[in-house]
Amino acid sequence: MVQRFLQQEVEPYFEQWEAAHQVPRSLWNTFGEAGLLGVDLPEVYGGAGTDFPISQLVCETISRYGYGGVASGYNIHANIVMPYLLHIGSEAQKQYWLPKMASGEVLGAIAMTEPGAGSDLAALRTRAEKVSGGWKINGSKIFITNGLLADMVIVCAKTDPQAGAKGVSLFLVDTRLPGFSRGKGIHKIGQHSSDTAELFFEELIVPEDALLGELNKGFTYLMQELPRERLGVASQALGAMEGALQLTLDYVQERKAFGQRIADFQNTRFKLAEVNAQVELGRAYFNQCMQRYSEGRMSATDAAILKLQLSEMQCKTIDECLQLFGGYGYTTEYPISRFYVDARIQTIYAGTSEIMKEVIARSLLGK
């Protein structure tokens, strides 16, 4: 069903969206009408109520087709923002937001990164100050996926400036509120159809019930939800690797050099064998982590290992695939070039490879 959806609703228009550096807002309504948002969300909130692995399969399939920008936007909305609400939100918040997100009426984003604070949450400068009847938010965020089109943004803000990372809270911000504004879209080297923006909050007042979860528990919630977020990145990596490998297999069996198919050169055969072996190993650990997550046993270290290995593997294997295309691989005429540039961000967002190594090292050394 996902494949048919992509062939009918994405493939004919994707090049236009890449050139425009964003998808049309209507795409999310179309996703919702097809029942592809909130795949594992309970039916009471407008979801399909299927198993968690199916939601990851959607991300993976979008990536396999080479629609990296769409996959990232989808992952943020359906695989990160909606679960935050489901797991942390009050019943009133769930009833208000989740059915609209499942239908595509509301598009979600999450705003953590700031111009001077990426992975360092203790350095956040966005502030939320308690005022009569609610909270006043001031600050800015950068590199926010879905930022240009989002109707609701989960905003990470300091509510106790003296407490470092332990003084962070999460807020559900309706983007129609006065004091919310967006900068123009940020153009990137890849994932062009994933709109990315800078967001601004100037004396923005949100009601008291906009607080998501408990006060000053934002860091705890972020850590709690990271395993699912990193599983989403891994599913994108797997799909992209498999898609790039299939493109390469097709190409080397058709293209000839020095009187024979490129597929007949030993170097080609060895490179393809290595790529396939890497994908299979990545798939095995991914499946193991999926099982652990479904059983509530996936740790932050598991998530860090998965995210580190599969995002780095994605970049390396797709680089090997592109090399087999020769000069054609460096042209935008061949989709392998998009797989290549779309892969690079995977080692950066959702925690850089360097942060992943630090998380893993701490689990080994205790500090």
N, C-alpha and C positions, 0 to 999 in steps of 0.2 A: 504494500500500500504506500509506504514511504517512497519507494522508487517511482511509482506511478505519479505521485504528487510532485516529485522533483522534476520528472520529465515534462509534466504538463504545466506546472506553475512557476518553475524556476529556470529550467534550461532555455526556453525561448527568449528570456529577458535578462539573463545573468550578465551578459557583456555590457548591456546598457547600465545595469546597476554598478558594475565595477567602474565604469567610466564616470558615473555620477557620484561615486564614493559613498553610496548608501542605498539600501533597499527602499522601496516605497512603503509607507506606513500600512497600506492595505495588505501587504504580504502577511503580516501578523494576524489580521482578521481571517485571512484565507487559511493559515495554519490552524487557527482556532476552529474554523468551520469543519476542517478535516479531522478534528479530534486529536491533533498532534501536539497540543500544548497541555502540559499537566498529564502526561501519559500515565504516570504512576500516582497521580493525585487521587485521593478518595472521591468517589462519585458525588458525595454530599456537597463537595466544593466545586463541582463542575468538571472533575477529571474523569479519566477513563478507568481508574482503579486497577490497572494492570500491574505486573511485577516490575520492580526497579530495573532489572537488566534491559527491559524493553525500552525504557527511556534513554539508556545509554546507546542502544542500537540505533535510535533515531539520529543522535549526534554522529555516530560512526558512519552511518549511511550518507548523511549530508557531506561529510568530509571525503568519503570515498569517491564521490562524484566531482570533487575538486572545488566545492563551494565553501572554502575555508571561512570567508567572511560571514556567510549566513550561519555556518555552524557555530561560530563564536557568539553571535548575537542570540541564537537559539539557546546555547548553553547557559548564557547569563540569565536569560529570562526564565526558561523552563527548568533548568537544572541547578540554579543557584538561588535566584531571588524567590521563586515560589517555595522551595523547601525551607528557606529561612522563615518565611511566614508560617508555613505549616508546622514547623518544629518549635518556633519561639513565640509566635504571635498569640494574642488573646483570641477567644472565640469570636468576638466582635470584629476584630481585624481580619480574621480568616474569612468570615462570612461576607465582609465588605469587599475585600480585594481579590481573593482567589478565584471566584467564579468569573470575574471580569478579566483576569489574567488568562484563565483557561480558554475563554472565548476569543481572546485577542483584542478585546475592547481596551484593556490596559496593558501597555508594554512596560516591563520593569528593567531597572538598572541598579547597580550597586556602586556606591562612590566611596572608595577608600583612599586611593592614591592622590597625593597632593604634589604641587610643584617642588616642595622641599622635603617630602616624606613619601617614600615608596613603601618598602617593606618595614620601615621603622615607625610603627604605630605610636610609639611614645613621643614622636616628634610632630604629631598632628597639630595643625594650627587652627583648624576649623573648630569653633566653639559653639556650644549650646548652653545658653544661660536661662535659668528658670525665671519666668515672668508670670504675672497674673493670668491664669487661664491657659498656660502653655509654656512653650520654649521659644527663645529667640536664637536663631542660628546665623552666624557670620563666618564667612570663609570661602574657600574655593577648592575644587577638585579637578584633576586632569587625567587624560587617557581613559575616559569613561565610555565603555562599550554600550551602545544603544543610547548614548547621551543626547543625541540630537532629537530622537523620536520618543524618548521615554515619557510615560505619563505618571509614573511613580518611581522614586529613587530611594533606596535604602542608603542613608547618609551616616557615615561614621564621624562622630564629633566628640570633642573633649567636654565632659561635664564636670570633671574634677581636674583642673590643670596641674595640680600638685602631685597627682597620683601616677603620672606616667601612663603606661599602657593599661593600668588598672583603673584609669579614670575615663575610659571611653564608653560611650553609649551609642545605640543605634536608633535612628528615627526614620519613620515612613513619611516621605515628603511628596506631597501632591504637587506636580510641576506647574499647576495652574495658579498656585499661590503667589501673591505679590512678594517681591524680593528674590524670586528665583529667576535666573537668566542663564543663557548658554552662549558660549563663544562659537565661532564658526568651526566647522568640522576640521579635524586634524587629518591631514593627508599622510599616509604611511607607505612604506615600500611594498607592503603586501596586505592581504585581507582588506582590499579596498572597499568592498561592499559592506563591511562592518563599520557602521558609522561610529566615530570616536570623537568625543568633544570635551571641552573644558566647561565646568559648571560653576556658577557663582551664587552665593547666598548672602544677601545684603539686608540685614534687619528682617530676616524671614521669620515670621511667627507661625509655628505649628501648634495645634491643640495638644493638650496633655496626653490624649490617647494616641498620639503619633509615636510615643516612645515604644520601641519594639523590645519586648522582654523587660528585664529589670534594669534599673539605673546602675551605671558603671560596670555592667557585666558584658559590654560589647566585645572585649578581647576574648573572653571565655566563649562567647557565641561564635566568633570568627574561627577560633581553633576547633570548635565542635563541628562546624560545617565544612572545614577544609578537606577532609577525606572525600566527600562527595564532589566538591569543586575539582579536585585533582583527578578523580576518576573521570570526570567530564573531559578534562584536557587529554587524558590518556586515551579515551575513546576516540577523540578527534585525531590523535596521533596514529592510532591503529588504522582507522579508516583511510587517512591520507596516505599512509605507507602502502596499504593494499591497493589503493587506487593508482598511485604512482607506479607500483610494480606492474600492474596490469597494462598500463599505457606503454611501459617500456618493453614488456614481453611482446606486445603487438608490433611495436616499431621495429625491434631488432629482427623479427622474422620476415618483415617486408623490405627493409632497407638493405641495399647491397654495397659492398666496398671491396675493391681488389678481386672482383669476380665471384664473391660469395656473400651469403647473408651475414650480417653482423652477428647474428645468433650462432654462427658456426665458428667464430673465433673463440679460442679457449678463454681469453680474458673476459669476454662477455659472459660466457657460461659460468665462470667462477664468480664473477661479480654478482650475477643474478642469484646464484646459489647462496652467497653470503647474505644478500638482502633478504631472501626468503627465510633463511635460518634465523636471522634477527627478528623478523616479524613473528615467526612462530614462537620464539622464546618470549618476546614481549606479550604475545597473546596469552601464554601460559601464566605469567605472573599477573597480568590483568585479570584473568578469570579467577585466580586465587584471591586477589584483593576484592573482587566483586562478591565472592562467597563470604569473605570475612565481613564486608560491609553489610551484607544482607543479614548476617547473624549478629551484628552489632559489635564485632571484634576487630574492625580495622583501626589500626593505631595511626597517630600522626607520622610515625616513622615509616610505616607501610606506605602511606600516601606520599611521603617525600621520596622514597625509593622509586615508587612507580612513576611519579611525575618527572623526576630527574632522568631516569633511564629511558622512558618512552619519548620524551620531548627531544632529548639529545639524539636518540636513535632515529627519530623522524628526520631531523636535519641531516644526519650522516647518510642514511639510506637513500633519501631522495636526491642528495648530492651525487651519489653513485649512479642513480638512475639517469639523472640529467646528463652526466658525462657520456653515457652511451648514446645520447642523441647527437653528440657533437655540436656543431655550431647551431643547428636547429633548436637545440635545447635552450639556447640563450635568446630565442625570439619569442615574442608574445603570441605568435601564431600557433605555437605548440603548447598545449595545456600543462605540460610538465614544468614549464617555467613558473606557472602560477603555484603549483604544488610547492615549488622551491621557495619562492618568496613568502608564501603564506605560512610556511613551517617555522620561520625564524623567530617569530614572536612567542612561540610555544615554550621556549626556554626562558622567557622573561616574565610574562604575566602569570598570575596565580602563584607567585613565588619564584624568584630566579633560581637557576641551577646552583648558584653559589649559596643561596639561603637553604636550598634542599640539602646540600652537603653539610651545612652547619647543623641542621636539624638531626641528620643521621649521626653526625659525630657526637652530638650531645647525648644521644641515646646510648652511644658506646662508652663515652668517657664520663658521663654524669654531670658535665658542666660545659 
